[in-house]
Amino acid sequence: QVQLAESGGGLVQAGGSLRLSCAASGSIFSISVMGVMAWYRQAPGNQRELVASITKSGMTNYTDSVKDRFAISRDNAKNTVYLQMNSLKPEDTAVYYCNAKALRIYWGQGTQVTVSS
């Protein structure tokens, strides 16, 4: 089993920045085979959507709406993935979820990000 613990959400004004962190803990074997880690988000009334993903070797992928504003990174030694969010917009308001693929898919509990206009 793997547990994912997110942190770093909060309230910020439009144009501001936040950095989300997601630390994986639990089964050493499961963590050792963990591959892609990602951030998803879900706004009220909307489906959960992929924001960004990163492979173990560092290849990244972003949804178009966050390209050039968000940056995903990963510290394999700390089993942690980060999401640096800059130039935040009100439409970025959502609950952000960490996701990891190991022997199965794991989800964190989510962290609220609210961007005021």
N, C-alpha and C positions, 0 to 999 in steps of 0.2 A: 504494500500500500504506500501511496505517496500523498502527502498533505501539501497544499499550496496556500501560502499566507501572503495576501496582498497588503500593501500599505502605501500611503502617500496621497490618497485622494483628499478632496476638500473643496472649499469655495474660493474662486478666484475671479477677478474681473477680466472682461474680454481684453485680449492682448497679452495677458499674463502667461505664466508658465507653471507647470507642475511636473514632478517626477514620481512615477509609480514604480514600486518594487514588488517582486513576487519571489519568495524564497521557498524552495522545495525541501521537504524533509520526509523521513520515513525509511522505507526499505532501501538499503544500500544497493542491492542488486537492481531494483526497479529504477532508481535514480541513475545508475551507471548506464542503463540502456535507454535513458530518456533521449528522445530525438528532438523534434520540432517543439518549440515553446512559442506561445502566441498570446496576444491580447485581443479580446473581444469586448464589445460594448453593447448595451441594450438601453435605449431610451424608452420612456413610457409610451405604450401603444405601438412600439416598433419591434421587429424581430431582432434577435441577437445577430450582430454582424462582426466579421473579422476586421480588426483594425491593422494589425501588423503581426508578422511571424518571423522567426529566426531559427535557422538550423543549428546543429551543434557546431558546425564549422563556420558559422557566422553569415551565411547567406540570408538576406532579408527580403521581405515582401510587404508592401503597404497597400491599403485601399487608397483609391485616387484622392479622396477628400482630405487625407492627412499627409500626403506626400509633401515634402519640403517643410513640414511643420513639426512632425513627430519623428522620433528616432528610437528604434528598438535596439537594445544591446543585451549582452549575456556574459556572465562570469561563471564559467563552468566549474571553477574551483570552489565557488560559493553556492553553486546550484541555484543561481538567482538570475532572473531576467528583469530588465528595466524598460520603462517607456518614458522617454523625455518628451514632454508635450509643450511646445512653444506656440506663440501667437494663437492662443486658445480663443475659440468662438463660442457663442451661446449654443450653437448646434452641436458642439462637442459634449454637451451635458448628457450624462448617462451613468449607468453603473458599469464599471470596467471590470472584466473578469480575466483572470490568468488561466491559461490552458496549457497542458503539457501532454505529449504522447509518449508513453513508455510501453509497458505490456498492455496497457489500456489507456483510455483518455481520462485525464484528471482535470477537475475544475476547482478554482478557488471560490471563496464565498462572495467575492465582489467588493469593490470599493467605489463609493459615490464621488463623482466629479461634477461639480456645478459651476458653470461659467455665467456670470451675470453681465448684462449689457450696460 
